[in-house]
């Protein structure tokens, strides 16, 4: 399954007046397309810091000490704010705990929903045009190279120019249709609102609003929107204007309502009609030199598709596939070279003390070869390839800057320690502690660099091994779809009216009743649950790939919590987006998470599928979280987790949970446990999983609860089967 996000060895600290707080310590996880990853832990465990790092909104006193956050071929920790602006909100959106922190209390909801749409819409139009032109140019170039004499360069270039030419016609047709279709939808929404208000004897701006409706109804007249009943609609428009003037004087709108309902019937029928294939139509009208045949839309689409395939598209797809095969083979050849070069140069970065000149020469050589492996026609970017250079350079910079940094840290620590010792010698024990020296760990950096090399070598070896399993037919169709999608993006102009219509649809999608009426309300006029729905609608406005939900239900009562969770689950499935759900309550994610990462003191201590975490958990901290979950099926007292999390200015030497863990072993206080593999999907960082550790069973409250959950789920499955 496609990875949408990769977090690798993330380390984040914060400068404070008392010293450096280590908030996130070597956190790693993947997020797959269409899945929900829950990150669970107590307050201060590093959950929200991790999510804010992904979105690039960390506080000013943060220090990103290491790691990578990979999205779309970019390391989000190393891109500029201008680059992040294209990702934040558009590709990765966030829903915060308190909806009022995301809403302007003195701006109407409608405006808050539409402002970003309008601004981002212009940016997307420019990007779509650039993407289309640059990709078609590359495709043309490699189609010529791949044919190498079987087909002339002039013939191939003519093909691409023809594609570009009929795309212009496609855009022209689609733009005209979009204007009419959106006008019809806006007219429907406004008419329904007017009918409702007039029926309830609400008389507000009837003349002005009627004129708007009439204008939109006229704009909806189009060959494929309102066509057959165009004359009838225009007559109704004329009658509506006259009746409004006549009936407004006596405030009796029976005839007006009747006319509006008749208009609604025509418009609703129009927007339900099938949409023509404007892509194929663009080709026919550009090159057929004949009028379109008079056929129903379904039959017309089939005719146009066949005409396009027979006269152009099948040959174009065949040539494009040849180009894709060519660039893929070139990429595989370069990957083989890269594997050899990476293996040879890896030892340069593993010496006892690295030589800067030698390392930089090896760095430039490796990065040049790695970038040579990039397939120029690949639509999905190879994240490991694109981020290798910047990640390696970052580690090298840390290594060579570390020598001077360590000297400064040593001097600071000695000065502070001497001050403490002087006070203590005078019989005055200071009420402050000496902040430990924060040394650069040279061995850890070399280990990280070695891991980067190994990861990329394994990645290329796997790609080469699986090369025969690629479906180039499907990839070629995806290329055509990519070009079509970007061409359509050029004409998707987001006007104020279009944005309003989209906002109202979003409000409907997230379950806000009477969205047209509530569009003009202020945040204080909504309940807490409704405000959170508004925030979710704003987050979804740009169709993001990833939605981060940071404790989105904490401020809501239990009933509303369930509704919001159900809404997020529904939206994830309908939109096929990936969700990172952050919470301190393990029970909240029981029915919505695909995988769960349990965090404590800045580290992931257990990681697995929801099934594994709830039924086969292995870390004492996860047991503690499960024990503290309310359970309606038992009268047992909830188990509170004893003690408090450690002060992360002075992180413990061993397992951070050891002091609160009644199952702690001696080694827990001396050494941090590694991540032990339980299954291919389940890992836990506890010494209890070491082969030499004593056998420890989960507490009875956990095993009893698991049995109840299994029995309950079993009953539900039987009941579902009966239904």
N, C-alpha and C positions, 0 to 999 in steps of 0.2 A: 504494500500500500504506500502511496505517495506521502513523503514527509513534508509537512508544511512549515515546521519550525524545529530547530535543533539547538538545545542549550548544552554547552560543554564546559565543564570545570569552572563554573562561574564563581568568582570571588569578589565580594563587595564589602567595603568597610565604610564607616562614617567618622569624620573628625568631630570630636567633642571637647569641651573644656577639661574633661577628666581623662582624656586619652582616646585612642582609636577603638571604636566598637566594631567587632567582626560580625557583620549581619548575615552574610551569605558565604558559605564555605564549601567550595568545590561541588556545586550543584550541577547535575547533568540529567537531562531528559529529552525525549522526542515528543512531538505532537503530530499525529497522523491526520490526513484529510478526513473530515467528517466525524471525528471522534471527540469525546469529552474527557479531558484529563483533569481530575480533581487534585488540588494541592491542599492538604489538610494539616493543621497544627495549631497549637496555642498562639495567643497574641505574642508577637516578638520572635516568632520562629523563623522569619525571613520570607514568608509567603508573598506579602504585598511588595516587599523590596524587589523580589525576583520579577514580579509582574510589571512593576514600574520600570525596571531595567529593560524589559522587552519593549515597552512603549517609549523608552527614552525620556522619562519624566522624573528621574531621580532628583533628590534634593541637592542643593549646591554644595553641601559639605560631604557628598558621597565620594568614595574613591573606588574605582573599578580596578582591582588589582590583578585580575586575570580572567581568562575564559573567553568564550565566544557565544554569540547568539545569532544563529544563521537563519536568514529568511531570504528566499529568492536570490540566491547567489551573493548575498551581502552579509557581512558581519555587522549587526546593528550597533555594536559597541564602538565601531570604528568609522561610521559614516558621518557626513556633515549634517547639520541641522536642516539645510535645504533638502538634502536627500531624504531625511527622516520625515519631512513635511509631506512628501509624496506617499509615505507609507502610513503614518499615524492618522487614524480616522478613516482613511480610504481602505487600506489592506488589513490593518490591525486596529480594532476598536475596543473600547473599554466601558464597562458599566461599574460605577463605583458604589460603595456601601450606602452613602446618604444621597438620595437623588437631588436634594436641594443644593448640594455642593456642585452639581453639574448643571443646574438650571439657574438662569438669571431671574430673580424674583420679580423684577419690574418690566420684563419683556414677555409679550404674549407667546404662548406655546407654539402657535403656527409659525411665527417669525423665527423662533429658535430651531424649528425643524427645517425651515427652507433656506436659511442663510448659507449654511455649509453646502447644501446641494448646488446652489447657484454658483458659489465661488469655485467649488471643486469641479463642477460641470465644465467650466471653461478650460481648466487645466487638463481634464480628461480628453476633451476634444483635440487639443494640441498634441497630446501624447499619442492618441489614436492615429492621427495623421502621420506623425513621425514614425510610429511603429509600422504602419502599412507601407509607406514609401521605402523605408530602409530595408524591410524584410523582402519586399518584392525585388529590390535592387540586388540583394545578396542571392536570392533564388535564381534570378536571371543569370548572374555571374557563374554560379555553380552548375546550372543546367548546361551552359555552354561548355564548361570545363569537362563535365561528366560525359558528354556525348563525343568529345574529341574526334570530330570528323564525320560521325554518322549523320549529323544534322548541322547545317550551317549556323554560324553565330547569328547571322542576320535573321534567319527563320525563327530562332528561339527568342531573340530580342523582339521580333514582331509579335510573337505570342504574348509576351509579358506586357507589351504596349497595348495589345488588344484587351488583355485582362484589365489593365489600368483604365482603358477608355470606357469599357462597358460598365466598370465599377462607378464611374462618374454618373452614368445614366441611372444605375441602381440607386445611388445616393439621392439623386434628384427625385426619383419616383418615391423612395421611402420617406424622404423629407416631407413631400406634399401629403402623403398618406398620414404620417404622424401628426401633422398639424390638424388635419380633419378629424382623425380618430381621437386625439386629445381634446379637441373642441367639443366633440360629441359627449365624451365622458364628463367634461366640466359642465356642460349644459344639463346632463342628466342629474348630476349631484346638486346643482343649484335649483333645478326644477323640483326635485324631491324635497329640498329644504323649504322652498317657497310654498309648495302644496301643503306641507305639514304646518307651517306657520299660519297660512291663510285659513286653513281648516280650524285652527285653534284661535282664530280671530286676532292673530298678532299682525299688526300693520306697521312694518318697518321698511322704509326705503323701497317701496314696491315699484315705483316708476323706474328708478335707477337700476334696480336689480333685474327688472324685466327687460330693460334695454340690453343689459349684459347678456342675458339668456338668449335674446333674439340674435345678437351679434354672434354668439358662439354657435347657435343653431345654423346660421347661414354658413359659417366656416366649416361646419361638418359635412356640407354637401360636396361629395367627391365620388368619383367613379366606383370606388370600392368601399365607401362608407354609406352615406345617404345618397342613393342614386335613383332607384325606381320610384321612391316616394318623395323625391326632391320637391316636386311641385306642390304636393300635399303639405309638406313641412313649411314651405315658404308661404303658402296660404294661411296656415295656422299662425305663423309669425305675424303676418299682417293683421289677422283677426285678434291676436293677443294684444297687440299694441292698441287697437281700437277699443277693446273691451276693458282694458285697464283704465283708460281715460274715462270711459263711461261709468264704470262701477266704483271707481275710487271715490267719487263724490258721495255715494250713499253707503260706502264701506260694505258692500255686499259682493262677494267674489265667486258666486257659484259658476257663472259662465267662464270666468278666468281659470278656475280650477279645472273645469272640464276640458278647456283648450290645452292647458298644461299637461294633463293626463294623456291627451291624444298625442302631443309632442313626445312625451316620454315613451309611449308605445313605439313610435317610429324610430326614435334614437336608440332605445334598448335593442330593438331588432337589428339596427345597423351595426352596433358595436359587437353583436354576437356573430356577425358574418365571418366566414373564414378569410384569412389574410392571404393575398396573392404572394407568390414567390418573386419578389422584386429583383432578386439577384439574377434569376433566369430571365425575367422579363427585360432587364436591362440589356442583356446580350441580344435578345430577339429584336428589340426596338432599335438597337445600334446597327445590327448587321443583316437582318432579314429583309429589310426594305419592303416590307409588307405590313398592312395593319394587323393588329391583334385579332385572332379569331374570336367570334362571339360564342363563348362557352361558359358554363358555370365555373366558378373559381376552382373547385377541386379538379375538374377536367382540364381547365386551362393550365393549372400548375403542372399536371402530369405531362401535358403537351410541351410546355416550355422547358421542363426539365429534360425531356427526351431530345428536344431540339438542341439545347445547350450541350448535352453529353455527346450527341452524334457529331456536332459541328465544331466543338472546341474542347469541352471539359475533359473527356476521357483521354484525349491526346495530351492535354496539359498535365493531367494527373500522372500519366505515365512518365512524362519527361521530368516532372517534379520528383517522382519516386526515384528515378535514376540519379537525380542530384542528391537526394537524401542518402541513398545507398553509397554514393561516392564519398560524401563528407563523413559518413559514419565509418567507412573503411579507413579513411585518412586519419580519423580520430583514434581508431583502434591501433593503427600503426604507431602513432605518436605516444599512445598510452604504454605500449611495449617498451619504447625507448625511455619513457619517463620512469617506468618500474626499474630498469637497469640503472639509470642515473641516480634515482632516489636511494637505491640500495647501496650504491658506491659512495654517495656523499653523506649518508647517514652517520658514518663513523667520524666524520669531521666534527659533528656536533656532540659527539659522545666522549671526547678526550677529557682528561682530568681537568685541564684548564683550557678554555676555548681561546683560540687566536682570532682576533677580530678580522684581520685581513683575509685569513683563510676562510673564515665563516662567511664573510660578505661575498667572496668570490663564489663559494659553493651556493650561497643563497641566490645570487643572480642567475647562475647556471640552472639551478633546479626550477626556479620560478619561470624562467623563459621556456623551459621544456614542458612544464606543467600547463602553462597557458597555451602551448601549441596543441594540447590535446582537446581544447574546446571545439565542439562541433558547431560551426557557425549557423547551421540550419536547425539546431535543436531548440524547440520552443520552451521546454522546461530546463532551467539552468541546473548545471551540476554544481551544487553548493560547495562540496569539498574542493573542487578544482578552483573555483572562483575565490575562495577565502584562504587558500593555502598560503599564498604570498604574504598577505597582510597579517595573518596569524603568526607565521614564522618570524616576520620582521618585528612584530610586537614582543615576542619572547626574547629575541636577540637584544632588542633595546633594553628590556628589563634586566637582562643578564649583565650587559656591559655598564649600564648605569648603576647597577647594584654595588659595585666596588666603592664608589664615592658615597652612595646612600648608606651603606653599612658603617662607614667611618663616621658619618654624621650621627647615625643612630647610636653608635657605641659611645660617642662623646656626650650626647644628650643623656643617655642612660647613666653614665658614670657621674655626670654632674648632679643629676637628680638623686642618685643613690647616695652620693657624698653628702648632700644636703639633708637627706633623711637620717643618715648615720650620725651627723653632727647633732641634730636635734635629739636623737635617741640617747646619745652619749651624755647629754646635759640633763637626762632624766625626763625629757618631754617627748613622750611617744606621739608622733604626728598622727593627725586624724585623716591623713591621705596616704594612698599607696603609690609606690613607684611603678610607673607604667613600664611594662616589659619592652625591651628593645624589639623593634619590628625589622628583623633582618631579612634581606633578600635570600631566599633559599636557592642557591645555585644548582644543587643536585635536582631539586624539584623542577626547575626550569628545563634542565637537560632531559629529564624524564618526560616532560610535556612535549618537548621538541621531538623526541624519539617516538612518542605516541602519535604525533601528527604525521610523521613519515610512515609509520606502520599502517595507520588508518588509511592513508591515501594509496599506499601500495596494495593493501587488501581490497580497497574499493576498485582500483583498476583491474586487478586480477579477477575479481568477481564479474565485472562488466565484460571482460574478454571471454570469460567462461560462459556467460549467458548470451553472447552475441547472436547465436543461431535462433534464439527464442523471440527475437524482436519481430513485431508485426509492422512491417513497413507500409503495408496498405492502409492500416489504421492511422499510422503516423502521417501519411501523406494527406489523408482526409482531414486530420487535425490541423495541418498546415493551411489548407483551404479555409477551414472554419476560422482559423486565427486571422487570416486576411479579411474574411467577411466580417468578423466581429469588430475588427479595428476600423473597417470601412464604415460600418454602421455607427460606430462611436463618433465618427466625424459629424454625423447629422443629428446626433442626440443632443440638441441644444436645450439646456435647462433654463427656460424662461420663468418668470415669477408665477405665471399661471400653471405651467407644467409642474413646477416645484410644489405649488399648493396642492395640486391633484395627487402627486406622489405622496405628499405628507399625509393627506387624508386617508389614502390607501394604507400607508404604514400604520396610522392610528387604528384603523380597522383591523389590520393584521395582528397588532399586539393586544387587541381586545378592549379598546376604549369605545364605549357606546356614544352614539350621536357625535361622531368625529367632526362633522362640518360645523356643528354648533360649538363644540369644545375647542375647536381650532383657534378661536379668538378669545380664549380665557387665559388668565394668569396662573402660574404654578400654585399659588395659595388656594385656588378654587378647586384643586384636585386633592384627593386623599393620598396617603403615603404610597399605597399600592399602585394607584393610577399614575403618580409622579414617576415611580420606578418604570412603569410601562412606557411612559414618554421618553425616559432616558434610554431605554432599550430601543425604541423606535429611532431616536437620533443616532444611536450607535450603528443601526442597520441601514441608515439612509444611503451609505455609499457602497452597499453590498460587500462588506469586508470578507476576507478569507478566514480571519481569526477573530473571535470575540472573547475578550478577557472579562470575567465576572468576578469582581473583588468584593466578597462578602455582600452580594446584592440583596440578601434577605434578612440580614441581621437586625435592621431597624424596623422590621415589619412583624405584625402579629402572626401567629402560627397558621391561621387559615389563609391569609394573604401570601405567606411564604410558600405554601403548597401551590398556589395559583401561579406565582412567578416562576417557580421551578418547572412546573408543567409547561408554561409558556416558553421558557428557554429550551426545554427538550423538544418541543414542537417545532420551534424555529430552526433548531439545529438540523432536524431531519428534513424539513421542507426546503431549506436553503443549502443543505450539505456543507455547512460551515464547521470549522473546528473550534472547540470551546475549551478555555482554561478556566476552571471554576475553583475559586479560592474560598475556603471556609475554615472555621475553627471547629465546626460540628460535623463529625464523621457521618452522623445519621442523615444529614441533609442530602448527601450525594449518593445514598444507597441505591436509589432507583434511576440515577441519571448518568453516573460516571462509567466510562469504559475501562479506564485505568485510574489508579490512585497513587499519589506520591505523598507519603507522610513525612513532614518536616519537623525537626526539633533543633533548636539552638543553631540555626543557619545551615543545617545539613539534612539531606534526605536520608532517613533512617530505614524506611521500607518503601518498596516500589513494586506494584503488581497490578493485575487485573482487579476489578471491583470484587469479583467472586473470590479471588485469592486473599484479598485484604480482609473481607468480612468473614470468610469461612475458614481460612487457613493462615491467619496472621501469625507472624513469628517474632516480632519485636515487642519487648515489654511495654514500650511507650504506646504502640498501637493497641495492645491489650488494655492499657490504662484509658485510652480514648474510648474504646468500645465499652468499657465498664462504666464510664461516666455518661453514656447515652441513655436518655429516658426510655423505659420499656413498659408499655401498657399491659403486657401479658404477665407481669410479675409484680409482687409487692416488695421485692428485695430493695434494700437501700442502695442508692447510687454510690459508687466508689469515687471519692475525690482523689485527684493525684496529689500526693503529699509534697510539701516543699514548694520551691519556686525555681524557675529556670535560672541558669548560672549568669553571672555578670560577664558579658562577652567582651568587656575590656580586658578581662583576665580569663580567657577561655581555659577550661580544664585540660589537663594533659591527656587524660583518657577519654572514655565515653562521657559526653556531656550529660547524659541522663543517669549516670551511675549513682549520684547522690540521692536520687528520688526513686531508684529502682530496687525493690526488695529482693530481686533475683540477681543483683549485681555480683560479679565474681571479682577476685582480687585484681585480675588483669584489666578489668573495666576502669580502675582508677589509675592505671599505669600507661595504657596504650589504647589509641582509638581503634575500634574494630573495622576491618575492611567490609566491603559489600559481599556477603556470601550469596552464591547462587543457589536458589532452592529449585526453581524450574527455569526454562528459557525466558519466562516473562516475570518471574517473581524473585526479588532480591531483598535482603535485610542486613543491616549493619549491626550485628549483635554477636558477642563472643559465645553466646549460648548455642550458636550453630557450628562452632568449631568441633571437629571430630573428637577432641579430647575433653570437651566440656561435659559436665554432668547433665543428665536428661532432666529437663524441666518442662512440665506440662502447663498450659495456660490456666489461669485461675478458674475455679468451678463456675463462677458467675459468667465467664466468657463461654465455656463449653456448653453450659445450660442454655445460654442465649442462642448459640449457634444451632443447637438441636431444635430449639423452638422456631428459629427462622427457617431452617430446612423443612420442618414439618409444615409450617405455614405456607411456604412457597410451593411445597408439594401439593397441598390442598388447592392452592390457587391455580396451579397448572391443570389439575384434574377438572376444576370448575370451568376453566377456560376451554378445555377440550370438549366438555359437555355442551358449551354454548356453540 
